[in-house]
């Protein structure tokens, strides 16, 4: 007989089998839906590469200091010392953000941008709602034609369209020629390089971004609700405020966000159609980057603008989510 002790296999094998079966219930690779994960991964990867990574780069630059170099800012992390004694230094400059809070100029630029964007968004909504409502109530080829007319401006250059408005609004432009020819005015009106021209340019440029979400919401509207309200004696105005407007609210919110957010940072329209006194944060960013070559300050202005825009949007979306779940 051998002197070796017998190998205990029974309890050990049973315990391993129990652990394996327990882990199999929580196996990530068996529980996950790979098709759903692939669909979600594509937009998440897109956001990470084209939004989150550039945001981190701009945020890093905002914490640096201006330097006469290429690129014109200092490094945040530096290797100091030699082979015998070396260490890494981390230098963060918060002075750019503190300067934004102290200088009234930047506050005025933010408030002016929000004011111009808010007024432009309101007038864009007033113009877009009847167009979207007409598109939703028509059928067949007429709807397709109206939809094509809304999308048609995207087929031409944005810059060319703004330059076209310069030719329309100048003193010897199309509008003044028509008004003078009809005898409505005696001398040309000053419309170019005014706040009116800026509002008009923003409304015209971003009108499709308001029309399309409104059309999508109004197209789903059940017209039998309006017929029932009319049978019950409701006037058209009352039916609009009690039925049409509340049901189209998701489209209104989406359209207003699509117009307001880019309008806040607009640079081309105020620069070409507005006066030199038209103060918007996009012009401030341009001056800081290309005239002052103060990239850290410009990055801090951009980060602060993003925070000002993103926080209210997150609060609005959170409130909407709570209302939908309730």
WOCORUR-V358971 format. One record per pair of residues at least 4 apart in sequence whose ideal C-beta (glycine too) atoms are under 7 Angstrom apart, sorted by the first residue. I is the first residue (numbers start at 1). J is the second residue. Records with the same first field share a line. If there is no record, write none. Layout:
I = J ; J
This chain:
8 = 12
9 = 13
10 = 14
11 = 15
12 = 16
13 = 17
14 = 18
15 = 19
16 = 20
17 = 21
18 = 22
19 = 23
20 = 24
23 = 27
27 = 31
28 = 32
32 = 37
33 = 37
34 = 38
35 = 39
36 = 40
37 = 41
40 = 44
41 = 45
42 = 46
43 = 47
44 = 48
45 = 49
46 = 50
47 = 51 ; 52
48 = 52 ; 53
49 = 53
50 = 54
51 = 55
52 = 56
53 = 57
54 = 58
55 = 59
56 = 60
57 = 61
58 = 62 ; 299 ; 302 ; 303
59 = 63 ; 303
60 = 76
61 = 73 ; 295 ; 296 ; 299
62 = 96 ; 296 ; 299 ; 300 ; 303
63 = 76 ; 92 ; 93
64 = 73 ; 74 ; 76 ; 93 ; 296
65 = 73 ; 74 ; 93 ; 296
66 = 72 ; 73 ; 294 ; 296
67 = 72 ; 73 ; 74
68 = 72
71 = 295
72 = 293 ; 295
73 = 295 ; 296
76 = 90 ; 91 ; 92
77 = 88 ; 90
78 = 89
79 = 86 ; 88
80 = 86 ; 87 ; 89
81 = 85 ; 86 ; 87
82 = 86
93 = 296
94 = 98
95 = 99
96 = 100 ; 296 ; 297 ; 300
97 = 300
98 = 102
99 = 103
100 = 106 ; 300 ; 301 ; 304
104 = 108
105 = 109
106 = 110 ; 284 ; 301
107 = 111
108 = 112 ; 279
109 = 113 ; 279 ; 280 ; 281 ; 284
110 = 114 ; 281 ; 305 ; 308
111 = 115
112 = 116 ; 279 ; 280
113 = 117 ; 264 ; 280 ; 281
114 = 118 ; 264
115 = 119
116 = 120 ; 198 ; 280
117 = 121 ; 260 ; 263 ; 264
118 = 122 ; 260
119 = 123 ; 199
120 = 124 ; 199 ; 202 ; 203 ; 263
121 = 125 ; 256 ; 259 ; 260 ; 263
122 = 126
123 = 127 ; 199 ; 203
124 = 128 ; 203 ; 206 ; 207 ; 210 ; 259
125 = 129 ; 210 ; 252 ; 255 ; 256
127 = 131 ; 203 ; 207
128 = 132 ; 207 ; 210 ; 211 ; 214 ; 255
129 = 133 ; 214
130 = 134
131 = 135 ; 211
132 = 136 ; 211 ; 214 ; 215 ; 218
133 = 137 ; 218
134 = 138 ; 146
135 = 143 ; 146 ; 147 ; 215
136 = 215 ; 218 ; 219 ; 221
138 = 142 ; 143 ; 146
139 = 143
141 = 145
142 = 146
143 = 147
144 = 148
145 = 149
146 = 150
147 = 151
148 = 152
150 = 208 ; 211
151 = 208
153 = 161 ; 208
154 = 208
156 = 160 ; 161
157 = 161
158 = 162 ; 205
159 = 163 ; 268
160 = 164
161 = 205
162 = 201 ; 268 ; 269 ; 272 ; 273
164 = 168
165 = 169 ; 201 ; 273
166 = 170 ; 192 ; 272 ; 273
167 = 173
168 = 173 ; 174 ; 175
169 = 173 ; 175 ; 191 ; 192 ; 197
170 = 192
171 = 176 ; 188 ; 190
172 = 176 ; 188
173 = 177
174 = 178
175 = 179 ; 191
176 = 180 ; 188 ; 189
177 = 181
178 = 182
179 = 184 ; 185
180 = 185 ; 188
185 = 189
190 = 194
191 = 196 ; 197
192 = 197 ; 273
193 = 197 ; 274 ; 275
194 = 275
195 = 199 ; 274 ; 278
196 = 200
197 = 201 ; 273 ; 274
198 = 202 ; 269 ; 270 ; 273 ; 274 ; 278
199 = 203
200 = 204
201 = 205 ; 269 ; 273
202 = 206 ; 263 ; 266 ; 269
203 = 207
205 = 269
206 = 210 ; 259 ; 262 ; 263
207 = 211
208 = 212
209 = 255 ; 258 ; 259
210 = 214 ; 255 ; 258 ; 259
211 = 215
212 = 216
213 = 217 ; 251 ; 254 ; 255 ; 258
214 = 218 ; 248 ; 251 ; 252 ; 255
215 = 219
216 = 251
217 = 248 ; 250 ; 251
218 = 248 ; 251
221 = 244 ; 247 ; 248
223 = 227
224 = 228
225 = 229 ; 243
226 = 230 ; 239 ; 243
227 = 231
228 = 232
229 = 234 ; 239 ; 243
230 = 234 ; 239
234 = 238 ; 239
235 = 239
236 = 240
237 = 241
238 = 242
239 = 243 ; 244
240 = 244 ; 245
241 = 245
243 = 247
244 = 248
248 = 252
249 = 253
250 = 254
251 = 255
252 = 256
253 = 257
254 = 258
255 = 259
256 = 260
257 = 261 ; 313
259 = 263
260 = 264
261 = 309
262 = 266
264 = 281 ; 309
265 = 281 ; 282 ; 305
266 = 270 ; 280 ; 282
267 = 271 ; 282 ; 283 ; 286
268 = 272
269 = 273
270 = 274 ; 278 ; 280 ; 282 ; 283
271 = 283
274 = 278
279 = 283
281 = 285 ; 301 ; 305
282 = 286
283 = 287
284 = 288 ; 301
285 = 289 ; 298 ; 301 ; 302
286 = 290
287 = 291 ; 292
288 = 292 ; 294 ; 297 ; 298 ; 301
289 = 295 ; 298
294 = 298
295 = 299
296 = 300
297 = 301
298 = 302
299 = 303
300 = 304
301 = 305
302 = 306
303 = 307
304 = 308
305 = 309
306 = 310
307 = 311
309 = 313
310 = 314
311 = 315
312 = 316
313 = 317
314 = 318
315 = 319
316 = 320
317 = 321
318 = 322
319 = 323
320 = 324
321 = 325
322 = 326
